[in-house]
Amino acid sequence: MEYILIIISAVFINNIVFAQFLGVCPFLGVSNKMSTAVGMGGAVLFVITLATIITFLVQTYLLDPLGLGYLQTIAFILLIATLVQVIEVILKKSSPSLYQALGIFLPLMSTNCAVLGVAILVIQNDLDLLRAATLAIGTGLSFLFALVVFTGIREQMDLVGVPKGMKGVPIALVTAGILALAFMGFSGLV
């Protein structure tokens, strides 16, 4: 039951985009088309989960025992960038169709602050590996959920008459703000 609560809390209450304001750049950048949003959300889910597990293991079994905790951020950035490159090479060779489907999304993962943010939050909250992986999955799902909801709203706004001065980024920011306020309504549930 605890793991279900971690996922529900990550998706609705502590949503990575609307409550913690991490990953906003890719959130705004790829939310024009649903297929693009789902692809990016799936890539974020996969990379956040894998990166969190690997950074947790490096922190626990390498940095902490050697007294190198002060190198955490640099080490995590290098690990995430390396991980993304390794995943890209493996997918290119083993599954060209999946590699084509993810396209530009994989390289974008190495600069997504949500990936680094979750890895650091796991260490700061002193979670064990199973809870860390659960939080990473929940956070990836929260990014996917926020992106799909936001993209649906943006696609709908393209069909209605938005005033000329509000088209594009201005209405997107207003909509994201209203969604963040809506997600604040979930606070206190878990």
Secondary structure, DSSP 8 states (H G I E B T S, - for coil): -HHHHHHHIIIIIS-TTTTS--SHHHHHHTTTSHHHHHHHHHHHHHHHHHHHHHHHHHIIIIITTTT-GGGHHHHHHHHHHHHHHHHHHHHHHH-HHHHHHHTTHHHHHTT-HHHHHHHHHHHHTT--HHHHHHHHHHHHHHHHHHHHHHHHHHHHHHHS---GGGTTHHHHHHHHHHHHHHHHTTTT--
